[in-house]
Amino acid sequence: MARTINGALNELVQEKVNLIKSRTDAGRRSRDHLLAQIKLLNTNSLEKLDFEETYNLPFGSFSRRTKVKPLDDIDQMIGLNGGKLIWNEATVYDEAIISIRDPLDKGIWSQLLNDDNTLSPVKVLNRFKRMLGNMSGYQNPQLNRRQQAVTFQMVSNEWNFDLVPCFHTTSDVYLIPSGSGNYWMKTDPRKDQSLATEVNQKHNGRVLEIIRLMKYWNNIDRKPSIPSSYLLEVMLLNFYKNRSNILQACGSLQIEVQECLNYIKNNIYSYVADPKEIEGNINRLDRDVQNRIYARVTQDLENIRCGNYYENLGEKEQAFEYWENVFGSFFPVYG
């Protein structure tokens, strides 16, 4: 139980938001073990892919430390050697085409090509899935619903791995399956990681925890939400990137939640640039979704105004009730 709203928010973060360090450490160890097993696949499998571990790259909220409880998935890009391949960049970010460099020297890619000698992302994913199915200690590899990754689970752990085969190009971007047709898409998770690290360090290591708390807020059941947690994360990183270092001065989650909600309200209709400088505007929410989020945030800000008013009057129980309207039934009770 907590005696102040700020104390309740800190309790909520520890109990319901932040991953437990022991689980985080276990997740990293299991990821490292998996990468070591994948390194052996070309030796132990009849079907092969030319793995290039230099270009293995963790990505997603777990690697950026913005993952909220529970630890249910870990994302990892698996590097492939594209020495026999070339790629042509289309004008659309997710329509890169990979082709065999020399039709007379196809190597291991021979069965993974389309009739026009372009590399099929679906065939690559399916071969990868079959190879992973030969490893002991893992179960039921499947293509994920977006057809961009192979997802599966260790028998001994509760989290899934989402593994994405990738190529690193001479123009220093990565190509991964686009999930549609025979195209590959450009990405660069290093830029997402760099932005998160830079902004967090600017504000003395406080920003990532705030982002996790706001992701928790976003996912409350039966509330309008931003469908992409990545979009919410980028919006908040932009917010803190452009702020002076005031977190050190106030250090209050109570204040920061209100500031974040104000920013979301004022920017939910706005252009949100892709940090990777690939996709352009990543705020592709339709107007109805934007309107519902705007209405929710407006109501939450009113609840916060009332909650802060009653806390200042010393009527703490009533203040906690207003904040519970914002963060849901797991918001700590006053006491």
C-alpha positions in Angstrom: 0.0 0.0 0.0 1.1 3.6 -0.6 0.4 6.9 1.1 1.0 9.2 -1.9 0.1 9.1 -5.6 3.8 9.2 -6.6 4.5 6.4 -4.2 1.6 4.4 -5.7 3.0 4.9 -9.2 6.4 3.7 -8.1 4.8 0.7 -6.5 2.9 0.0 -9.7 6.1 0.2 -11.7 7.8 -2.3 -9.5 4.9 -4.8 -9.2 3.3 -4.7 -12.6 5.6 -2.9 -15.1 9.3 -3.6 -14.7 10.7 -7.0 -15.6 12.3 -8.8 -12.7 16.1 -8.8 -13.1 16.4 -12.5 -12.7 14.0 -13.1 -15.6 15.8 -10.5 -17.7 19.1 -12.2 -17.1 17.6 -15.7 -17.8 16.1 -14.3 -21.0 19.5 -13.1 -22.2 21.2 -16.4 -21.3 18.6 -18.3 -23.2 19.0 -16.1 -26.2 22.8 -16.6 -26.1 22.3 -20.3 -25.8 20.0 -20.3 -28.8 22.4 -18.3 -30.9 25.1 -20.9 -30.1 22.8 -23.7 -31.2 21.9 -21.9 -34.5 25.6 -21.6 -35.2 25.8 -25.4 -35.3 22.8 -25.9 -37.6 24.7 -26.0 -40.8 26.7 -28.9 -39.4 23.8 -30.8 -38.1 21.1 -30.2 -40.7 20.6 -31.7 -44.2 19.1 -28.4 -45.4 21.4 -25.4 -44.9 21.5 -21.6 -44.8 24.7 -19.7 -44.9 24.7 -18.1 -41.4 26.8 -15.0 -40.8 26.8 -14.4 -37.0 28.6 -11.0 -37.5 25.2 -9.7 -38.5 23.2 -11.2 -35.7 21.3 -8.4 -34.1 18.9 -8.2 -31.2 15.9 -5.9 -31.7 12.5 -5.2 -30.2 11.4 -3.9 -26.8 13.4 -6.5 -24.8 16.7 -5.4 -26.3 15.8 -1.7 -25.9 14.7 -2.3 -22.3 11.2 -1.0 -22.9 9.5 -4.3 -22.4 6.7 -4.5 -19.9 5.8 -7.5 -17.8 5.5 -10.4 -18.6 8.5 -11.5 -20.5 6.7 -13.3 -23.3 8.8 -12.8 -26.3 12.4 -12.1 -27.3 13.2 -10.8 -30.8 16.4 -11.6 -32.7 17.7 -11.1 -36.2 19.8 -13.9 -37.6 22.4 -12.8 -40.1 22.8 -14.6 -43.5 25.7 -14.4 -45.9 24.6 -12.6 -49.1 27.8 -12.9 -50.9 26.2 -14.6 -53.9 23.3 -12.2 -53.9 22.5 -8.6 -55.1 19.6 -6.4 -54.2 17.7 -3.7 -56.0 16.1 -0.9 -53.9 12.6 0.1 -55.0 11.0 3.4 -54.1 8.9 1.8 -51.4 10.7 0.9 -48.2 9.3 -2.7 -48.1 9.8 -3.6 -51.7 13.5 -4.5 -52.0 14.2 -7.4 -54.3 17.1 -9.8 -53.8 18.5 -11.7 -56.8 21.2 -14.3 -57.4 24.4 -12.6 -58.6 25.4 -15.4 -61.0 22.7 -17.8 -62.3 25.4 -20.3 -62.9 26.6 -20.2 -59.3 23.5 -20.4 -57.1 25.0 -22.4 -54.2 22.7 -23.1 -51.3 20.1 -20.6 -52.6 19.2 -22.7 -55.6 16.0 -24.2 -54.1 15.0 -20.9 -52.5 14.7 -18.9 -55.7 11.7 -17.9 -57.7 11.5 -18.6 -61.5 13.1 -15.2 -62.2 16.1 -15.9 -59.9 14.8 -13.6 -57.1 15.1 -14.9 -53.6 11.8 -15.9 -52.0 11.5 -14.7 -48.3 8.8 -17.3 -47.7 11.1 -20.1 -49.0 13.9 -18.8 -46.8 11.7 -18.7 -43.7 10.3 -22.2 -44.3 13.8 -23.6 -44.6 14.8 -21.8 -41.5 11.7 -23.2 -39.7 12.6 -26.8 -40.8 16.2 -26.4 -39.6 15.1 -25.0 -36.2 12.7 -28.0 -35.8 15.7 -30.3 -35.7 17.1 -28.7 -32.5 16.5 -30.4 -29.2 15.0 -28.4 -26.3 12.8 -26.3 -28.5 9.2 -26.8 -29.6 6.9 -26.1 -32.5 8.6 -23.5 -34.7 6.0 -21.7 -36.9 5.9 -18.7 -39.1 4.5 -15.7 -37.2 1.2 -14.1 -38.3 3.0 -11.4 -40.2 5.1 -13.9 -42.1 8.3 -12.1 -41.2 9.8 -14.4 -38.5 9.9 -17.9 -37.2 8.5 -18.1 -33.7 9.0 -20.9 -31.2 9.6 -21.6 -27.6 12.2 -23.3 -25.4 10.7 -26.2 -23.5 12.1 -24.9 -20.3 11.0 -21.3 -20.5 7.7 -19.4 -20.9 8.8 -16.9 -23.5 8.8 -17.2 -27.3 11.6 -16.3 -29.6 10.8 -14.4 -32.8 13.8 -15.1 -35.2 14.0 -13.0 -38.3 16.5 -14.0 -41.1 18.3 -10.9 -42.4 21.0 -9.7 -44.8 23.3 -6.7 -44.1 23.8 -4.7 -47.2 26.7 -2.6 -48.5 24.6 0.5 -47.9 24.6 -0.4 -44.2 20.9 -1.3 -43.9 19.4 -4.7 -43.1 16.9 -6.6 -45.4 14.3 -8.8 -43.7 11.2 -10.6 -45.1 8.4 -8.0 -45.7 5.6 -10.5 -45.0 4.0 -9.9 -48.4 4.8 -11.3 -51.8 8.5 -11.8 -52.8 9.7 -8.6 -51.4 12.2 -7.8 -48.6 12.1 -4.7 -46.5 14.8 -2.4 -45.2 15.3 -1.9 -41.5 18.0 -0.8 -39.0 17.2 -1.6 -35.4 20.5 0.0 -34.4 19.0 3.4 -34.9 16.0 2.6 -32.7 18.5 1.4 -30.0 20.6 4.5 -30.4 17.7 6.8 -30.0 16.5 5.0 -26.9 19.9 5.0 -25.3 20.7 8.7 -26.2 17.4 10.0 -24.8 17.6 7.8 -21.6 21.1 9.0 -20.9 20.1 12.6 -21.4 17.6 12.3 -18.6 19.8 10.4 -16.2 18.4 6.9 -17.0 14.8 7.8 -16.1 13.1 7.8 -19.5 12.8 4.1 -20.3 11.0 3.4 -17.0 8.5 6.1 -17.9 8.0 4.6 -21.3 7.3 1.2 -19.8 4.8 2.8 -17.5 3.0 4.5 -20.4 3.0 1.2 -22.3 1.3 -0.3 -19.3 -1.2 2.5 -19.4 -1.8 2.0 -23.1 -2.6 -1.7 -22.7 -5.3 -1.5 -20.0 -8.2 -3.7 -20.9 -11.3 -2.2 -22.5 -9.7 1.2 -23.1 -8.9 2.7 -26.5 -5.2 2.2 -27.1 -2.5 3.0 -29.6 -2.3 -0.3 -31.5 1.4 -0.1 -32.1 3.5 0.1 -28.9 6.4 1.0 -31.1 4.6 4.1 -32.3 3.9 5.1 -28.7 7.6 4.5 -27.7 8.9 6.6 -30.6 6.4 9.5 -29.8 7.6 9.5 -26.2 11.3 9.3 -27.1 10.8 12.3 -29.4 9.1 14.1 -26.6 12.0 13.6 -24.2 14.6 14.1 -26.9 13.3 17.7 -27.3 12.9 18.5 -23.7 15.4 20.1 -21.4 16.7 17.9 -18.7 13.9 18.5 -16.2 13.6 15.0 -14.9 16.5 15.5 -12.5 14.7 18.6 -11.1 11.3 17.0 -10.5 11.9 13.3 -10.5 8.2 12.6 -10.1 6.3 9.9 -12.1 3.1 11.8 -11.1 4.3 14.8 -13.0 5.7 12.9 -15.9 2.6 10.8 -16.6 0.6 14.0 -16.9 3.3 15.5 -19.2 3.3 12.4 -21.4 -0.5 12.4 -21.7 -0.5 16.0 -22.7 2.1 15.3 -25.4 0.1 12.3 -26.7 -3.1 14.4 -26.8 -1.3 17.2 -28.7 0.4 14.9 -31.1 -1.8 11.9 -31.8 -2.8 13.4 -35.1 0.7 14.4 -36.1 3.4 13.1 -38.4 5.8 10.8 -36.5 9.1 10.3 -38.3 10.6 6.8 -38.4 13.9 7.0 -36.4 15.4 4.6 -39.0 14.7 7.2 -41.8 13.2 4.4 -43.9 9.4 4.4 -43.5 8.6 8.1 -43.3 5.5 8.7 -41.2 4.9 5.7 -38.8 1.6 7.3 -37.5 -0.7 5.4 -39.8 -3.6 5.3 -37.4 -6.9 6.0 -39.0 -8.9 9.0 -37.8 -11.4 7.1 -35.8 -8.7 5.4 -33.8 -7.0 8.8 -33.3 -10.2 10.3 -32.1 -10.8 7.6 -29.6 -7.3 7.9 -28.2 -7.7 11.7 -28.0 -10.9 11.3 -26.0 -9.4 8.7 -23.6 -6.4 10.9 -22.9 -8.6 14.0 -22.4 -10.6 12.0 -19.8 -7.5 10.7 -18.1 -6.1 14.2 -17.8 -9.3 15.3 -16.1 -9.0 12.4 -13.7 -5.4 13.3 -12.9 -6.4 17.0 -12.4 -9.1 15.8 -9.9 -6.8 13.3 -8.3 -4.1 15.9 -7.7 -6.6 18.4 -6.4 -7.9 16.0 -3.8 -4.4 14.9 -2.8 -3.5 18.5 -2.2 -6.6 18.8 0.0 -5.4 15.8 2.0 -8.3 13.6 0.8 -6.0 10.8 -0.3 -8.5 8.0 -0.8 -10.5 10.0 -3.2 -7.3 11.1 -5.0 -6.4 7.4 -5.4 -9.8 6.6 -6.9 -9.3 9.2 -9.7 -5.8 7.8 -10.5 -7.3 4.3 -10.5 -9.5 5.5 -13.3 -6.4 6.2 -15.3 -4.3 3.1 -14.5 -6.9 0.5 -13.9 -7.8 -1.9 -11.1 -4.1 -2.8 -10.3 -3.4 0.7 -9.2 -2.3 0.4 -5.5 -4.9 1.2 -2.8 -4.3 3.9 -0.3 -3.1 2.8 3.1 
